[in-house]
């Protein structure tokens, strides 16, 4: 078989897998929305409670969403800087917004893939380095928030409220697996084949990030801030609906919600966030339907902000791609090619 024919076969196979992946994602999305719709129909009081949400609470949620977007964008900015890419404010703030908006249209990691293409074409950041940054954030999130969740559960028990051994074991297992991976992954020797070279490039980028202790500490602090703000948003949403949700319980719920970003299957994790907040509410002794309603309130604020700002940033970035790469992109490519 010729090389061209082999490439055609691989392309056709990849296209079929992509098509089946989209079909599966669409089917799961429809199923989750159907279940959510039936649940809300049976618990209409939760749906009607959204109309009682205070305007001050909605304003606070919008401000916290903006703060989270700024923190997340700045975290990307300082990591990309390690690889010679210096983003302007419009880029490090706007790219995550456009990416999150796109995730409502494209399942799995479609938004992240589009961001990676922009950074490659416009800024010269290699795909492997972008993936290394994603892996670094996920790894630091897992190794740093699990112990915090265990401490929060202990604090809830010491305060005289219900002890939750199942949740404690869940966070303990996640923490242990994450720390084992953090220690063992740097020792992996990747083979020399094409996939091995790609994995080795990602692995080396991750090591570069990991070995910069000051950068690692900054990312951990920013991850904690993002997780704390997520919990605060849950707390405000529940309180605005008249539920006396505890701040410690809200922080743990925020950690669980942040965990869900690791498993993006349906667009925007539709139904997943709502289900997680509902389950957490039930575990902590609160009405699960009110947890779902609070999650819907958070979803409404997120969608409104994303689709208000996302198209603007998407237009800006599309225009920049059409006009060609920035002057710094060639410098980044030259420095990478000069690296042995």
N, C-alpha and C positions, 0 to 999 in steps of 0.2 A: 504494500500500500504506500502511495506517495505521501510526502509530508502534507501537501495541500489537502489530499483526501482525508488524512487523519485529522487535520484541523477542522474540516467540515463535519466529520463524525463527532468530534468533541464539542463543536459549537452546537450541533443539533441536540446532542445529549444534554448539554447545559441548558439550552432553550426549553427542552421538555421538562427538565427538573424545575426550572424557574416557573414554567406555566403551572405545573402541578402544585408547586409551593404557593403560588397566588391563589389557586382554587381552594387549597386546604385552608389558607388563612381566611379567605372569604367565608368558607363554610363555618369555621370556628367562630368568626365574628358574628355571623347571623345567628348561630346557636346561642352565643352568650347574650346578645341583645334580646333574643326571644325570651330567654330565662329571666333576664333583668326586667323585661316588660311585664311578664306574668307576675313576677314578685311584686313590682310596684302596683300592679292592678289589684293584687290581693292586700296590699298595705297602702291604700290610698292616702291615709293620714300622713304618712311619711312624705308622699309627693306634695300634698297640700301644705306641709310645714315649710317648704321652700319659700312660699309666699310670705312667711313671717320673718324671713331673714332680714336683719337690720341693715340699713344702708351703711352705717359706720363699719359694720363687720365686713361688708363687701369691699369698701374702700381699703380697709386694713389688709384684706386678702390680696387686692391688686398691688398694694405697695410691697407686700412681702414677696409676691411673685416677681416683681421687678428686681427686688434685692437678690432673690435667688438666681435670676438670670444674670445679673452683674457678677455675682460670686462665681457661678459656673463658667461664665465666659472668661473671667480673669484667671481662673485655674487653668483653663486651656492655654491661655496666653503665656503664662509663665512656663508651662511645660514645653510648648512649641519653641520658645525662645532658646531652650537648651540645644535645639537642632538648627539654630541660626535663622529661625523664622520670627520676624517681629510683626505682629498684627496691629493694625490701627483699631481705634475704639469701635468703629462701625463693624469691623470684622469680628473682633473677639466678643462683642455683645450680640451682633446680629446673626452670626452663623449658628449658634445654639438655638436661637429663636426660629430661624428658617428651618433648621433641622427638626425641631420638635413639631413645627407645623406640618412638615412633609411626612412625619411619622403617622399622621392621621390619614394619609393617603396611601402610603406605601408600607406594607407590613414588614416584619422582621427588622432589619437594620437599614432600611432604605434611606432614611434621612441622614444617617451617619455616612453611608456610602457617597451620597451627593456632597456632603461636606468634605470628605476625603478627596473627591475629584477636584473640588474648587481649590483646596490647599495645594494639591499636586500641580494643577495647571497654573494657578495664579501666584503661588508662593514658593513652589519648588519643594514642598515637603513630601518625602517619599511615603507611599502607602504603608510600608512596614513601620515607619516611625509614627504615623498616625495611629495605627493599630496598637503599637507599643504604649502610646499615651493612654488609649482607652483601657488597655489591660492594667496599666499602672493605677489608674483611678479606681477601677473595680477591685483590684487586689488590696489597695490601701483602705478602701471602704469596708471590705469584709474583715480585714484583720484589726481594724480600729473600732468599728461600731459594735461588733459582737460582745466584747467585754463590757462596753457601756450599757448595752441592753440587759446583760446579766445583773449588773449593779442596780439598774433601775428596777428590775423585778424584785431584787432583794430589798430595795428601799420600800417598795409597795407592801411587801410582806411585813417588814418591820413597822410600817405605819398602821398595822392592824387590819389591812385589807387582805383579800384572798391571795393565797400563794398559787402560782401557776407553774407546776413542775414541767409540763409539756413544752411550754414556751421556753423555759429555762434550758431544757435539753436541746431544743431546736437551735437556739443561739449558741449554745456551748459546742454543738457538733459543727456548726458553720465556722465558728472561731477556730476550732482545732484543725479542721481541714484547710482553712485559709492559711494558718500559720505553717502547717506542713508544706503546703505549696510554696509559700514565701521562702522557706528555707531550702527546699529541694530543687525548685525550678532552675536556680542559677547554676546548678551542677550538671544539667543536662547537656550532652554533646550531640548536636544535631548532625545527621548524615549529610553527605555532599551532594545529594540529588537535588533537583530543582525545588521540590517542596521543602527539603531540608534547608536549602539556602535561604528561602523566604522565611521559614520559621526561625533560622539562625539570625537573620537580620532583625526580625521583630524582637527576638530574645535579647540581642545586643542593645537595641534601643531601650528595652525595658531595664536592662542592667545599667545603662547610662543614667536613666532617671533614678533608679534605685540607689545608686552609689552617691548621688548628690544629696547628702543628708539634709542640707538646709532646704532644698526644694521639697524633699519628702516630708519634712516637718510642716512646711507651708501647705502642702496638699492635704495632709491629715487634718490640720486646723480648719481648712476650707470645707473639707468633707463633713467635719463635725458641725460646722456652721450650717451647711445645707440641710443636714439631717435634723438639727434643732429647729430650723425655720419650718421644715416640713411638719414637724410635730406641733409647732405653734399654730400653723395654719389649720391643722386638724382640730386643735383645741378651740380656736376662734370659730370655726365652722360649726362644731358641735354646740358650743355655748350660744351661738346666734340662733340655733334652732330650739333652744330651751333645754338642752341636755347638760346636766352638771358633770361633764366629762372631766376627769382629773388630769392635771398637767403631766404627771409621770406616765399615765396610761397613753396620753396623746403623744408623748415622745417615743414610746415603744411602737405605737402605731405608725409614727413617722419613719422609724427605722424599717419596719416591715414594708412600707410603701416604697422606700428607697431600694429594698431588695428586689422589688418587682421589676426594676429597670434591667435586671440581668436576663429576664426571660420575656423579651418582647416578641410576641407571636402575632397578635392581632393589632390592627392599626390603633395607635395611641393607647394600647393596653385597655381598650374599651371593655368595661365590665370587670376587669381584673382588679383595678383600684377599688371599685365599688364593693366587690366581693370581699376584698381583704379588710377594708374598714368595717364592713358589716360583721365579719367573723371576729375581728378584734373587739368590737363593741360587745358582742355576745360573750366572749371570753371574760371580759372585764365586768360583766353584769349589767350592761346597758342594752336598751332595745336595738337589735341589729338593724331594723328598718330605718332607725334614725341615723345609724352609721352610714347606711347606703345613701340616705338623703344628704348627709354632710359631704360625702364623697362626690355626689352629683353637683352640689354647690361649688366645691373646689374645681370640679371638671368644667363647669360653666364659666368660671372666672378664667381658668387656663385657656379654654378654647377662644373666649372673647379676646383675650390679649394676644394670643398667637395669631389669630386670623385678622387682627387689626394691624399688627406690626410685621408679621411674617411676609405678606405679599410685598411690602415696601422693601424689605431687606432682600427678598428673592429677586426683585427687579434690579436692585443695585448690583448684586453679585453676578447675575446673568449678563448685565451690561459690561461689567469688568472683564468677564471671561471672553466676551465678544471682542473687546478691544485689545486683548493680548495680555501676557503675564507682566507682573510688576518687575521693575529693575532688580529687586532683590532676589527674585526667583532664580535667575541665571547664576547669581553668586552662590546661592545655596546648592544648586546642582553641581557647580564647579568644585565646591568644597567637598561634596560627597564623592565625586569622581576622583578627587585627589586623595581621599582617605583610603589607605591600604586595606 
